[in-house]
């Protein structure tokens, strides 16, 4: 098993960034989803069942993958506002 983490921020985006992903169905500034699964495809299938995430857009972003066979920092997030 692995943990797959997708994170996207629109905090510094502008209207000129037309091709920017939009990973969550509602409007957001920052969104993150973390899933425990055997593969990226299985993780995306689980996320799709939630119904709130844009799977096509998540596929555009490479997730952080954390293997569970050794100690590791799972996620880091710092927001200075």
N, C-alpha and C positions, 0 to 999 in steps of 0.2 A: 504494500500500500504506500501511497504517496499523498502529500498535500499539494494541491494545485491552487495557486493564488493569482487572481486577476485583479488588478487595481487600475483605475483610470481617474485622472483629475482634469477638470475643465477650469480650474482656478485661474490659470493664466492664459486661457484661450481667448481668441477674438473672432469676429465674424469673418476674418480672412482665412480661417482654418476650415475650409469647406469639407475637407475629406477626413476630419477628425472623427474617431469612433464615438458612438453613443451606446454604451453597454447596458444601460438600465432603461426600462420603458418610460418611467416618469423623468421629469427634468431633475438634474442633480449637479452639484459642484464636484463631489468626489464620491466614487463608488468602489466597493471592494467585495469580492466574493471568494471564499476559501472552501475547498471541497476535498474530502478524503476519498480517494478512489484508486483503482489499479492503473488506470490510464487516463490520458487527456480526454479521449472520446467518452469514456465512462463518466468523467467529471462533467463534461458538457451535457450529457444526457440527463444527469441529475439536476443540473442547473435549469435545463429546459423545462423540466417537470414543475419547477417553481412558478413559471409563467411570468415573471417580472423582468427577466433578463433577455437581451437581444443576442441570441447565440451567434448569428452571422457576424455581428460586431466583435463579440468576444474572440472569435476565430482569428481576427486580425491582430490580436494582441498576444504575444508570447507570455504565458503565465510563469510565475516563479514556481519551481517544483522543488519540494522538500521531501527527500527520501526519509523513511522512518527507521533506517538501520543504524543511525549514529546521531549523537546530539547535534543540534543545529538551532540557529535562530530561525523561527518560523516566519515572522513578519516584523517589519519595522515601518513606522509611519510617523512623520514629523510634519506638522503644519504650523507655519508662522504666519499669523494674520494680523 
